[in-house]
């Protein structure tokens, strides 16, 4: 009989993932990666969390990572129930990095001047509670606007930002994301590194764990969404159905854009 612990995208499975990462790789925050220059470890992992839903689950994954001495980066949207100063400061206090998950171009419906004003205001809002140095776009899958396009007109460095989690990376990083409830990017519209051709793939978290254990890769860049990693069967079922619905909607949206 299949037990809850053996299901994918549970906190138990997340703990297994953290354990094998800690045994085989050095963890870096995004700021550490951007400022390392040529002094990167021989084998390293970037653990990135996009906090798209409620803030609470991010505290749970942050605690697990701290147990394994993994330093991760958490990108929070500036929305109600996500921008929660108490939780953000708790996570930063554990040694993790806090970043801003921006979406101002899609929120402004493509108005670049309005979008950059909103960006400036929200950066200042985050800096009122934490040390903000890096940013990551929110995919906004059902918007026709790609939030990264804001930087075709403006420069995020003018706001004291040292790096963007897609645009500022080397193309030699091995990128894995749980977007769409899988590591294969089949249900992924925008969550990718521009210009990067992926040579290694994984279907399940167990596949990713085996790849990490093999030490075949010098680096891994792993993006997760804390909401997806649940601790009860009821919540697991809820998010399974939610991901199924979103994936079907994204497929329809992709076909409409062709």
N, C-alpha and C positions, 0 to 999 in steps of 0.2 A: 504493500500500500504506500502510495506517495505521501510523504509527510511535508508539512509546510516548510520545514527547514531545507528541504531539497529543491524547493521552487527557486526560480531565478528572480532577481530584483527584490530580495528580502534583506533586512538588516543582517541576518545570519550570513547570507551570501556576500554582502558587502564586507563583513568582518573577515571572511576567507580571502577576499580580494586584497584587503589591506595587509593581512598577514603575509601573503606571498610577495607583495610589493616591498614590505619592510625587510624581508629576508634577502632580497635580490637587488634592490635599487636604492639610490639616494633620492629623497624627495626634495623638490625645489618649489618655492612659490613663483608666481609669474615675475614679481619684482626681482627675485634672486636670479632668475633666468635672464631677464633683460639686462641686468647689471653685471653679469658674470664675465662677459667678453669671451676670451679664449680659455678661461679657467673653469670650464664646466667639468663636473665629475665624469669619470670614464663611463659610468652607467647611471642614468638618472630618469626620474619620472616627474612629470608635471601633473598634479591632481587639481582639476578645476571643477568647481560646482557652479552651475547656473541656477540661481534661486528664482524660479519662475512662478511658483505657487506660494503657499503660506511659508512664513519664516521658520516655524517650529521644527520641521523635519531636518533643516540644515544644522540645528544644534545637536541633533542626535548623531548625524554622520560626523560632525566635527569632534564630538567626544570619542567616538570610535577611532578616528584617525589619531587623536592625541594619545590614546592608549598604545598605538604602534609607532609613536614618534614620527608621524607623517605630517608634514607641513603643506597645507593645501591653500588654494585661493578660492574665495567665495564671492561671486558676483551677484549683487542684489539689485533687483529692479526698484525704482523709486515709486512704488505703488503701495496702497493701503494693504495691511496684513503681510507685506513683504519687507518694506522698510520699517523695521522694528528696532529702534536704537538699542534696547536692552539686549536683545539677542545678538545683534551685530557686534556690540562691544564685548559680550561674553566670548564669542567666537574669536575675535581678534585677541582677546586676553589669553586664549589657549595657544597662541603662537601662529595662528593662521593669518593669511592676508585677506583684507576686504577690498573688493573692487566694485565698480559701478557698471551695472548691466543696462546700458543705455538703449533707448528706443524712441528718441525724440523726433527723428525724421518721419517715422511711420505715425507717431502721435500727432505730428503737425501736418499730416496729409501732404507731405512733399514740399512744404513751405520752409526753405532752407534758413531764412533769417529767423523765423519763429523757432525752428528746431535748435539753432545754435544758442539762442537766448535761453531756451528751456534747459539745454545741456549745461550751460554755465551756472544756472540757478541750482540745478540738481547736484552738480559737482560740489558747489559750496555747501549744500545741505549735508552731503556725506562728510565733507571735511569738518563739519561742526561736531561730528561724533567719532570719527576714526581717521586713520592715516591712509589717504587715498592716493595711489600712484598709477594704477593701471585700470583699463576699461575693457569691456567685452560687449559687442552688440547683441541685442536680443533679436532673435530671428523673425518674429512677427510674421509667421508663415502665411497668414491670409491677407497680408497687406502687399500691395504692389511695389512698395518702397523697401529697398534694402538699406538698413540703417548705416551700414558701412559707407554708403555713398556720400554721407555728410562730409567725409574727409577728402572727397574730390574737390570740395570748395573751400573747406577750412582745414586747420592743422591742430590736432588735439594737443600737440606739444605746447601750444600757446596757453594752455590751461594747466600746465605743470604735470601733464600726464606723460609718462615715459614709455608706454607701450599699449598697443591694442591687441587683444588676445587672438585675433586672426591675422591682422595686417602686418604686425611687427615680428612675425615668427620666421625662423629659417624653414625652408622647404624640405629639409632633411628630417623633420620630426615625424614620428609614426603616430598618427592621430586616430583615436578611438573615441566614439561618443555613444551614449546610450539613447540618443534621440530616436524616438519611434519604438522604444522598448526592444532594442537589439543593437548589436555592435557592427552591423553590416552596412549601415547608412541607406538601406533600401527605402526607408520612409523619411528621408532627410532632404529638405529643400534648400537650406542655406548654411547648415552647420558643417562647414568644411574649410580647410586652409586653401586660399586661392593659389593656384599653380602647382599644388601638391598632387602627385599621382601615387595613390596608396598601393604598396606592394604586399602588405600583410593584412589579413582580415580575420574577424572572429564573429561567430554567430551568437554564441551564448557567453555568459560570464565565465562558465567553466572553460570554454575555449580560450578566453582571454587569460585566465589563470594559468592554463597550461603553456601558453605562449610566454608569459612572464617567467614561469619556472624554467623554461628552456634557456633563458638568457640569450636568445638569438638576436634580440634587438638591443642596441646601445641606449636607446631612449624610447620613452612612451609619453604621449600627451593624451591624458584621459579626461574626458568631460562627462560629468554626471549631473543628474537633476535629483536633488535630495527627496523630493516628493515621491519619486518613483520607487524608492527603496523603503518598503513598509515592514512593519513589525507584527501585524495581525492579519489573519486570513480575510477578514471583512474588508480592510483597506486594500489589501492586495487585489481582491476581486474588483473593487471599485476602480482602481487605477488600471487594471487590465482592460476593463470595458472602456474606460476613458481613452486609453492609448489606441484601442481598436477603432473607436469612433474617429479620433483625430487622424489616424493613418488613412482611413477611408476618405476622409474629407480632403486630406492633402493630396491623395492620388487624383481626386476629382479636380482639385485646384490646378494640379500640374497639367492635366489634360486640357483644361480650359485655357491655360496660358500658351499652349502650343499653336 
